[in-house]
Amino acid sequence: EAQHIWISICDASSCLSNQEPYWRSALDFAQFQSEIARGLSKERNYIFRSIDIALRSPSSSLRLNSLELLQVLCEETEDVREVFQAAVSVERTAPTSQNMRFLSMQVRKLAKSYALIPTDHPLKRVIPSYYFGLLRIQLAPIWLDACAALQDTCSTKQGEDFVCEVCLEWLSHSHLITTDKSIDSQGSFRSQTSNFVLDRWFGKASYFFIDRSSDGERSKLRFESEYSSTSQFTRLDRSQALRVLKAIPQCAEKRSRYLVPVLLRWALGEDAVNSDDMDIDTETGDLPQERWNRADQKAMLSLFGSFKNAKGLYKADEVYRALLLLLQHGDPEIQKSAFEALHIWKSKPLKMYQEEILKLLDNSKIKEQLSTFLDIGSAEDSLTEEHREEVMPIVLRILYGRIVAHGRGDGRVIRRSIFGLIDKMGSFETTEFLNITLAPFIDLRLVNEEQIDQTTLDQDYLLERKQLGVLNMIKDLTDFLGSNVEKYTCRLVDPVVYCLIRATRQERIQTETNERQQTSHLTRSVRNLAMNCLINL
């Protein structure tokens, strides 16, 4: 009878591995019937796979119960006993600043004891999973110790494959988390939904008042109303996965086939350049499915910057294009990270002028750099003519990002200084800057056989809020150049007329359909700004 119960418990582990009551019950039974639990090797190996997943759960109590169950199932030697003592001590200790030193000591002790365990022992596989569980504890020193332990795990091929597999899984699942979570003092997650009490009462009402055909269904309904599953993924996972991969860059570089698509999804998507560029407030509307916070963006770029060989990189050309686009970002930290990532292409001129280029990202030094490093003159530290062709496409993108960042207030002085420099540059560099500014409209040709091409007007080249950004850039450029704008008119007029006609049509449609005022205001702003640009031209 007890043997059959244990077999059923093991069979249910795959579908109930995220339920805390399951692990508590399994632990109670295994402690009461330890000989049976240890004796059935097939079932024991089956439940080990579920323990492997549970040990990296966000729930502290789930990790603790699965650890104690694992302790019952494993034959203990001195090294194994020390592993369990250290791991259980971590889970039973509150992650506070007062306990920080003790917790770090226990994690290091765990890693030291783990290294002495034979390779064929079950713990050799599951303890690296527990290291990932430690990354769910809200205490930064624990993260450093866990990353160091995972770095040691990668000394074997099997360990490296496992660590990278979990990291890639966390990277791919983080953006799917939609429920806000918070972490309690023991590291477990609680849902913060305001309807929690209402949901509990609704579950109880359903149990008592909805007719059920069997007691089994009643029991299942009651169980589901009392207990909720613990999610295996959290919003923190992406950051932690990048933290681990940064500690093992040589392993991450070998898996660029999986990492590059993750980078390209946000770097080449709608949110590749900051959404509020060029004096625009973010408008409500459709957003990309996957949005990265600034810290994760910098961490991903830092990871790519730690790679050694661009030639072995998966889709290296697309990665290079993505990094160039990120150089145009309005956040100087993103620009800096993207620039440093470009060094894996081993460009000697970029390496030579690295320090001077990075000064362009410093608000206190940029004006001086414009007049010394970039101005066409005789300064000793100026960019030499032989290197301009390779360095200037990079510099111009950085300057574009600086213009984006300095669209308001005192920043307009820097903005005008950059425009002045661009006006004095050669035709190649000026054309390159216009190509960057008008990139969304690079293939736009409004006139076909001396007539406006209606097919072109029907195409959506750019969202309205981003049209406003491009028009702001054109307006400031034309205001600065004044009568000298004539030499750029041919390049600028088509995008301006396109935005003007599209906005006029859209405003007419909105007037007829009485659409909401917020959208009408944006459309009217695009139309008015396009008209001002056209007058300047």
C-alpha positions as CSV (number, residue, x, y, z in Angstrom):
1,E,0.0,0.0,0.0
2,A,2.7,2.5,1.0
3,Q,4.8,1.5,-2.0
4,H,1.8,2.3,-4.4
5,I,1.3,5.7,-2.7
6,W,5.0,6.6,-3.2
7,I,4.8,5.6,-6.8
8,S,1.7,7.8,-7.3
9,I,3.5,10.7,-5.5
10,C,6.5,10.4,-7.9
11,D,4.2,10.1,-11.0
12,A,2.5,13.4,-9.9
13,S,5.7,15.3,-9.5
14,S,5.9,16.5,-13.1
15,C,2.5,18.2,-13.0
16,L,2.6,19.4,-9.3
17,S,6.2,20.5,-9.0
18,N,5.1,24.1,-8.6
19,Q,2.7,23.4,-5.8
20,E,4.0,23.9,-2.3
21,P,1.5,21.5,-0.7
22,Y,2.7,18.7,-2.9
23,W,6.3,19.0,-1.7
24,R,5.2,19.2,1.9
25,S,3.1,16.1,1.5
26,A,5.9,14.3,-0.4
27,L,8.4,15.2,2.3
28,D,6.1,14.0,5.1
29,F,5.6,10.7,3.4
30,A,9.3,10.2,2.6
31,Q,10.3,10.9,6.2
32,F,7.7,8.4,7.5
33,Q,8.5,5.7,4.8
34,S,12.1,6.5,4.1
35,E,13.1,2.9,3.3
36,I,10.4,2.6,0.6
37,A,11.2,6.1,-0.8
38,R,14.9,5.2,-1.1
39,G,14.3,1.7,-2.4
40,L,12.4,2.4,-5.6
41,S,15.3,3.7,-7.8
42,K,13.2,4.3,-10.9
43,E,10.6,6.4,-9.1
44,R,13.3,8.2,-7.2
45,N,15.1,9.2,-10.4
46,Y,11.8,10.4,-11.7
47,I,11.2,12.7,-8.8
48,F,14.8,13.9,-9.0
49,R,13.9,15.6,-12.3
50,S,11.1,17.6,-10.6
51,I,13.3,18.5,-7.7
52,D,15.8,19.8,-10.2
53,I,13.2,22.3,-11.3
54,A,11.8,23.1,-7.8
55,L,15.3,24.0,-6.5
56,R,15.4,27.0,-8.8
57,S,11.9,28.1,-7.9
58,P,11.2,31.7,-6.7
59,S,9.5,30.3,-3.6
60,S,11.7,29.8,-0.6
61,S,9.4,27.3,1.1
62,L,9.2,25.2,-2.1
63,R,13.0,25.2,-2.4
64,L,13.3,24.2,1.3
65,N,10.8,21.4,1.1
66,S,12.4,19.9,-2.0
67,L,15.9,20.2,-0.4
68,E,14.8,18.3,2.7
69,L,13.1,15.7,0.5
70,L,16.3,15.3,-1.5
71,Q,18.2,14.9,1.8
72,V,15.9,12.0,2.7
73,L,16.3,10.3,-0.7
74,C,20.1,10.5,-0.9
75,E,22.6,8.4,1.0
76,E,24.6,10.7,3.1
77,T,28.4,10.9,3.2
78,E,30.2,13.7,5.1
79,D,30.5,15.9,2.0
80,V,26.8,15.4,1.1
81,R,25.8,16.2,4.7
82,E,27.7,19.4,4.5
83,V,26.1,20.4,1.2
84,F,22.6,19.9,2.8
85,Q,23.5,21.7,6.0
86,A,24.7,24.7,4.1
87,A,21.8,24.8,1.7
88,V,19.1,24.3,4.4
89,S,20.8,27.0,6.5
90,V,20.5,29.5,3.7
91,E,16.8,28.8,3.2
92,R,16.1,28.9,6.9
93,T,17.9,32.3,7.4
94,A,16.1,35.6,6.6
95,P,17.9,37.4,3.8
96,T,18.7,40.6,5.7
97,S,21.7,42.8,5.9
98,Q,22.4,41.5,9.4
99,N,22.6,37.9,8.1
100,M,24.5,38.8,4.9
101,R,27.9,37.6,6.0
102,F,26.5,34.3,7.4
103,L,24.6,33.6,4.2
104,S,27.6,34.4,2.0
105,M,29.7,32.1,4.1
106,Q,27.2,29.3,3.7
107,V,27.0,29.6,0.0
108,R,30.8,29.5,-0.3
109,K,30.8,26.4,2.0
110,L,28.1,24.8,-0.2
111,A,30.2,25.4,-3.4
112,K,33.3,24.0,-1.7
113,S,31.6,20.8,-0.5
114,Y,29.8,20.4,-3.8
115,A,33.2,20.2,-5.6
116,L,34.1,17.1,-3.5
117,I,31.0,15.1,-4.5
118,P,31.6,12.2,-6.9
119,T,30.5,13.0,-10.5
120,D,27.9,10.1,-10.6
121,H,26.1,11.4,-7.4
122,P,22.5,12.8,-8.0
123,L,23.5,16.0,-6.3
124,K,26.0,16.7,-9.0
125,R,23.1,17.7,-11.3
126,V,20.6,19.3,-8.9
127,I,22.9,21.6,-6.8
128,P,23.6,23.9,-9.9
129,S,19.9,24.3,-10.1
130,Y,19.9,25.4,-6.5
131,Y,22.5,28.0,-7.4
132,F,19.9,29.5,-9.8
133,G,17.4,29.4,-6.9
134,L,19.8,31.5,-4.9
135,L,19.6,34.2,-7.6
136,R,15.9,34.6,-6.6
137,I,16.9,35.7,-3.1
138,Q,16.8,39.5,-2.7
139,L,20.4,40.0,-1.5
140,A,23.1,41.1,-3.9
141,P,26.1,39.5,-2.2
142,I,24.3,36.1,-2.5
143,W,24.0,36.7,-6.3
144,L,27.8,37.3,-6.5
145,D,28.5,34.0,-4.6
146,A,26.0,32.1,-6.7
147,C,27.5,33.5,-10.0
148,A,31.0,32.4,-8.8
149,A,29.6,28.9,-8.0
150,L,28.0,28.7,-11.4
151,Q,31.2,29.8,-13.0
152,D,33.0,26.9,-11.3
153,T,30.2,24.6,-12.5
154,C,31.1,25.5,-16.1
155,S,34.5,23.9,-15.7
156,T,32.9,20.7,-17.1
157,K,31.1,20.4,-20.4
158,Q,28.0,19.0,-18.7
159,G,27.9,21.8,-16.2
160,E,28.5,24.5,-18.9
161,D,25.6,23.1,-21.0
162,F,23.3,23.1,-18.1
163,V,24.1,26.6,-16.9
164,C,23.8,28.1,-20.4
165,E,20.5,26.2,-21.0
166,V,18.9,27.7,-17.9
167,C,20.2,31.2,-18.7
168,L,18.8,31.1,-22.2
169,E,15.5,29.8,-20.8
170,W,15.3,32.7,-18.4
171,L,16.1,35.2,-21.2
172,S,13.3,33.9,-23.4
173,H,10.6,33.7,-20.7
174,S,11.1,37.0,-18.7
175,H,9.0,39.1,-21.1
176,L,6.1,36.7,-20.7
177,I,5.6,37.5,-17.0
178,T,2.5,39.7,-16.8
179,T,1.5,39.5,-13.1
180,D,3.3,41.9,-10.8
181,K,5.3,40.0,-8.1
182,S,7.0,41.0,-4.9
183,I,9.4,39.1,-2.8
184,D,8.8,38.6,0.9
185,S,11.4,38.5,3.6
186,Q,12.0,34.8,3.0
187,G,12.4,35.2,-0.8
188,S,9.0,33.7,-1.8
189,F,6.7,35.5,-4.1
190,R,3.3,36.8,-3.3
191,S,0.8,38.1,-5.8
192,Q,0.0,41.7,-5.4
193,T,-3.4,41.7,-7.1
194,S,-6.0,43.8,-5.3
195,N,-8.7,41.2,-6.0
196,F,-7.0,38.4,-3.9
197,V,-9.6,38.4,-1.1
198,L,-12.4,38.5,-3.6
199,D,-11.0,35.6,-5.6
200,R,-10.7,33.5,-2.4
201,W,-14.3,34.2,-1.5
202,F,-15.5,33.5,-5.1
203,G,-13.6,30.1,-5.0
204,K,-15.3,29.2,-1.7
205,A,-18.8,30.2,-3.1
206,S,-18.2,28.1,-6.2
207,Y,-17.3,25.1,-4.0
208,F,-20.5,25.3,-2.0
209,F,-23.1,26.5,-4.5
210,I,-22.1,25.0,-7.9
211,D,-23.4,21.5,-8.4
212,R,-20.6,19.0,-9.0
213,S,-21.0,15.5,-10.1
214,S,-18.4,13.9,-7.9
215,D,-16.5,14.4,-4.6
216,G,-13.3,14.3,-6.7
217,E,-14.3,17.4,-8.6
218,R,-15.3,19.1,-5.3
219,S,-11.9,18.3,-3.9
220,K,-10.1,19.6,-6.9
221,L,-12.1,22.8,-6.9
222,R,-11.4,23.3,-3.2
223,F,-7.7,22.7,-3.7
224,E,-7.5,25.2,-6.5
225,S,-9.3,27.8,-4.5
226,E,-7.0,27.4,-1.5
227,Y,-3.7,27.1,-3.3
228,S,-2.2,28.8,-6.2
229,S,0.7,27.6,-8.3
230,T,4.1,29.2,-7.9
231,S,5.4,30.6,-11.2
232,Q,8.8,29.3,-12.3
233,F,9.6,32.7,-13.9
234,T,9.9,36.2,-12.6
235,R,10.6,39.7,-14.0
236,L,14.1,39.5,-12.4
237,D,15.1,36.4,-14.4
238,R,16.4,38.3,-17.4
239,S,18.7,40.5,-15.3
240,Q,20.0,37.4,-13.4
241,A,20.6,35.4,-16.6
242,L,22.6,38.3,-18.0
243,R,24.5,38.5,-14.7
244,V,25.5,34.8,-14.9
245,L,26.4,35.0,-18.6
246,K,28.6,38.0,-18.0
247,A,30.6,35.9,-15.5
248,I,31.1,33.2,-18.2
249,P,31.5,35.3,-21.4
250,Q,33.5,32.6,-23.2
251,C,30.6,30.1,-22.8
252,A,28.1,32.8,-23.8
253,E,30.1,33.6,-27.0
254,K,29.9,30.0,-28.1
255,R,26.1,30.2,-27.9
256,S,25.8,33.4,-29.9
257,R,23.3,31.6,-32.2
258,Y,20.8,31.8,-29.3
259,L,21.9,35.2,-27.8
260,V,22.0,37.2,-31.0
261,P,18.2,36.9,-31.8
262,V,17.5,38.1,-28.2
263,L,19.6,41.2,-28.9
264,L,18.1,41.9,-32.3
265,R,14.5,41.6,-31.0
266,W,14.8,44.8,-29.0
267,A,17.7,46.5,-30.7
268,L,16.2,46.4,-34.2
269,G,12.5,46.7,-33.1
270,E,10.2,49.6,-32.6
271,D,12.0,50.5,-29.3
272,A,15.5,50.4,-30.7
273,V,15.9,54.1,-30.4
274,N,14.4,55.7,-27.3
275,S,10.7,56.3,-27.6
276,D,10.7,59.9,-26.5
277,D,13.4,61.1,-28.8
278,M,13.5,64.6,-30.2
279,D,11.2,66.5,-27.8
280,I,8.4,64.0,-28.0
281,D,6.3,62.8,-25.0
282,T,5.5,59.1,-25.3
283,E,2.0,58.7,-26.6
284,T,-0.4,55.9,-25.8
285,G,-0.6,53.2,-28.5
286,D,0.7,49.9,-29.5
287,L,3.9,49.0,-27.8
288,P,6.4,46.2,-28.7
289,Q,5.6,42.9,-27.0
290,E,9.0,42.8,-25.4
291,R,10.4,45.8,-23.6
292,W,13.7,45.9,-21.9
293,N,14.6,48.2,-19.1
294,R,17.8,50.3,-19.4
295,A,19.8,48.2,-16.9
296,D,19.1,45.0,-18.9
297,Q,20.0,46.7,-22.2
298,K,23.3,47.8,-20.8
299,A,24.0,44.4,-19.4
300,M,23.3,42.7,-22.8
301,L,25.6,45.2,-24.6
302,S,28.2,44.7,-21.9
303,L,28.0,41.0,-22.5
304,F,28.6,41.3,-26.2
305,G,31.4,43.8,-25.5
306,S,33.2,41.0,-23.5
307,F,33.2,38.7,-26.6
308,K,36.6,38.2,-28.3
309,N,35.9,37.5,-32.0
310,A,33.3,39.1,-34.2
311,K,34.1,36.7,-37.0
312,G,32.6,33.8,-35.2
313,L,29.5,35.7,-34.1
314,Y,26.2,34.5,-35.4
315,K,24.7,37.1,-37.9
316,A,27.6,39.4,-37.2
317,D,26.5,41.9,-39.9
318,E,23.1,42.3,-38.3
319,V,24.7,42.7,-34.8
320,Y,26.9,45.4,-36.2
321,R,23.9,47.2,-37.7
322,A,22.1,46.9,-34.4
323,L,25.0,48.4,-32.5
324,L,25.2,51.3,-35.0
325,L,21.5,52.0,-34.4
326,L,22.0,52.0,-30.7
327,L,24.8,54.6,-31.0
328,Q,21.9,56.9,-32.0
329,H,20.2,56.4,-28.7
330,G,19.4,59.4,-26.5
331,D,20.9,57.7,-23.4
332,P,24.6,58.2,-23.2
333,E,25.1,55.0,-21.2
334,I,23.5,53.0,-24.0
335,Q,25.6,54.8,-26.5
336,K,28.8,54.1,-24.5
337,S,27.9,50.4,-24.1
338,A,27.1,50.0,-27.8
339,F,30.4,51.8,-28.7
340,E,32.4,49.5,-26.4
341,A,30.7,46.4,-28.0
342,L,31.9,47.5,-31.4
343,H,35.5,46.9,-30.3
344,I,35.2,43.2,-30.9
345,W,35.5,44.1,-34.6
346,K,39.0,45.2,-33.7
347,S,39.0,48.5,-35.6
348,K,42.4,50.2,-35.1
349,P,41.2,53.8,-35.7
350,L,38.3,53.3,-33.2
351,K,40.7,51.9,-30.6
352,M,43.1,54.8,-31.3
353,Y,40.4,57.5,-30.8
354,Q,38.4,55.7,-28.1
355,E,39.1,58.2,-25.4
356,E,38.4,61.2,-27.6
357,I,35.1,59.7,-28.9
358,L,33.9,58.9,-25.4
359,K,34.4,62.5,-24.4
360,L,31.5,63.3,-26.8
361,L,29.2,61.5,-24.3
362,D,30.3,63.8,-21.4
363,N,28.1,66.9,-21.3
364,S,31.0,68.9,-19.7
365,K,33.4,68.1,-22.5
366,I,31.4,67.8,-25.7
367,K,31.6,71.4,-26.7
368,E,35.3,71.4,-26.4
369,Q,35.5,68.2,-28.4
370,L,33.5,69.6,-31.2
371,S,36.0,72.4,-31.6
372,T,39.2,70.3,-31.2
373,F,38.7,66.7,-32.1
374,L,36.0,67.0,-34.8
375,D,36.4,70.6,-36.1
376,I,38.2,70.7,-39.5
377,G,41.2,72.5,-38.3
378,S,44.8,72.2,-37.2
379,A,44.5,71.1,-33.6
380,E,47.0,68.4,-32.6
381,D,44.4,66.1,-31.2
382,S,42.0,66.5,-34.2
383,L,40.8,63.5,-36.1
384,T,43.2,63.0,-39.0
385,E,42.0,62.9,-42.6
386,E,43.1,59.3,-43.2
387,H,40.9,58.0,-40.4
388,R,37.8,60.2,-41.0
389,E,36.1,57.8,-43.4
390,E,36.1,54.9,-40.9
391,V,35.6,56.9,-37.7
392,M,33.0,59.6,-38.8
393,P,30.1,57.2,-39.4
394,I,30.4,56.2,-35.8
395,V,30.9,59.7,-34.5
396,L,27.9,61.1,-36.5
397,R,25.6,58.5,-34.9
398,I,26.8,59.5,-31.5
399,L,26.3,63.1,-32.3
400,Y,22.8,62.3,-33.5
401,G,22.1,60.7,-30.1
402,R,23.5,63.8,-28.4
403,I,21.1,66.0,-30.4
404,V,18.2,63.8,-29.3
405,A,19.3,64.0,-25.7
406,H,19.7,67.8,-25.8
407,G,16.3,68.8,-27.2
408,R,15.2,71.0,-24.3
409,G,16.3,73.9,-22.3
410,D,20.0,74.6,-21.9
411,G,20.8,71.5,-24.0
412,R,19.8,73.4,-27.1
413,V,23.2,75.2,-27.0
414,I,24.9,71.9,-27.5
415,R,22.4,71.0,-30.2
416,R,23.1,74.2,-32.1
417,S,26.9,73.6,-31.8
418,I,26.5,70.2,-33.4
419,F,24.4,71.6,-36.2
420,G,27.1,74.2,-36.8
421,L,29.8,71.6,-37.0
422,I,27.8,69.5,-39.4
423,D,27.3,72.5,-41.7
424,K,31.0,73.0,-41.9
425,M,31.7,69.3,-42.7
426,G,32.4,67.9,-46.1
427,S,29.6,66.7,-48.4
428,F,30.2,63.0,-47.6
429,E,29.8,63.6,-43.8
430,T,26.8,65.9,-44.2
431,T,25.2,63.3,-46.5
432,E,25.9,60.6,-44.0
433,F,24.2,62.6,-41.2
434,L,21.2,63.3,-43.3
435,N,21.0,59.5,-44.1
436,I,20.9,58.9,-40.3
437,T,18.3,61.5,-39.7
438,L,16.0,60.5,-42.6
439,A,16.7,56.7,-42.3
440,P,13.0,55.8,-42.1
441,F,12.4,57.7,-45.3
442,I,15.5,56.6,-47.2
443,D,13.6,55.0,-50.0
444,L,10.8,57.7,-50.1
445,R,10.2,59.2,-53.6
446,L,7.0,61.2,-53.7
447,V,7.2,62.4,-57.3
448,N,6.9,59.9,-60.1
449,E,6.8,61.2,-63.7
450,E,6.1,64.8,-62.4
451,Q,3.1,63.6,-60.3
452,I,2.6,62.8,-56.7
453,D,2.8,59.0,-56.2
454,Q,-0.4,58.0,-54.3
455,T,0.9,54.5,-53.7
456,T,3.9,56.0,-51.8
457,L,1.5,58.2,-49.7
458,D,-0.5,55.2,-48.7
459,Q,2.6,53.4,-47.2
460,D,3.2,53.7,-43.5
461,Y,6.9,54.6,-43.2
462,L,6.8,55.8,-39.6
463,L,4.5,56.2,-36.6
464,E,3.0,59.6,-36.1
465,R,4.9,60.3,-32.8
466,K,8.2,59.4,-34.6
467,Q,7.3,61.6,-37.6
468,L,7.0,64.4,-35.0
469,G,10.5,63.6,-33.9
470,V,12.0,63.7,-37.4
471,L,10.2,66.9,-38.1
472,N,11.6,68.5,-34.9
473,M,15.1,67.6,-36.1
474,I,14.5,69.1,-39.5
475,K,12.9,72.2,-38.0
476,D,15.9,72.9,-35.7
477,L,18.3,72.2,-38.6
478,T,16.6,74.6,-41.0
479,D,16.2,77.3,-38.3
480,F,19.9,77.1,-37.6
481,L,21.0,77.1,-41.3
482,G,18.7,79.8,-42.4
483,S,19.3,80.7,-46.0
484,N,22.1,78.1,-46.2
485,V,19.5,75.3,-46.1
486,E,19.0,75.5,-49.9
487,K,21.7,72.9,-50.5
488,Y,19.8,70.3,-48.4
489,T,16.3,71.1,-49.7
490,C,16.2,68.2,-52.2
491,R,16.8,65.7,-49.4
492,L,14.4,67.2,-46.9
493,V,11.4,68.2,-48.9
494,D,10.0,64.7,-49.7
495,P,9.8,63.6,-46.0
496,V,8.2,66.9,-45.0
497,V,5.6,66.9,-47.7
498,Y,4.8,63.2,-47.0
499,C,4.2,64.0,-43.3
500,L,2.1,67.1,-44.2
501,I,-0.2,65.3,-46.6
502,R,-0.6,62.2,-44.4
503,A,-1.4,64.4,-41.3
504,T,-3.9,66.5,-43.2
505,R,-5.7,63.4,-44.5
506,Q,-5.7,61.9,-41.0
507,E,-7.0,65.0,-39.4
508,R,-9.9,65.1,-41.9
509,I,-10.8,61.5,-41.1
510,Q,-10.6,62.1,-37.4
511,T,-12.9,65.1,-37.7
512,E,-15.4,63.1,-39.6
513,T,-15.3,60.2,-37.2
514,N,-15.0,62.3,-34.0
515,E,-12.0,60.3,-32.7
516,R,-10.6,61.1,-29.3
517,Q,-8.9,64.4,-28.7
518,Q,-5.5,63.0,-27.8
519,T,-5.0,61.4,-31.2
520,S,-6.2,64.6,-33.0
521,H,-3.8,66.7,-31.0
522,L,-0.8,64.6,-32.2
523,T,-2.0,64.6,-35.8
524,R,-2.5,68.4,-35.7
525,S,1.0,68.8,-34.2
526,V,2.5,66.8,-37.0
527,R,0.6,68.9,-39.6
528,N,1.6,72.3,-38.1
529,L,5.3,71.3,-37.7
530,A,5.5,69.9,-41.2
531,M,4.0,73.2,-42.5
532,N,6.7,75.2,-40.6
533,C,9.4,73.0,-42.0
534,L,8.1,73.5,-45.6
535,I,8.0,77.2,-45.1
536,N,11.7,77.2,-44.0
537,L,12.6,75.1,-47.0
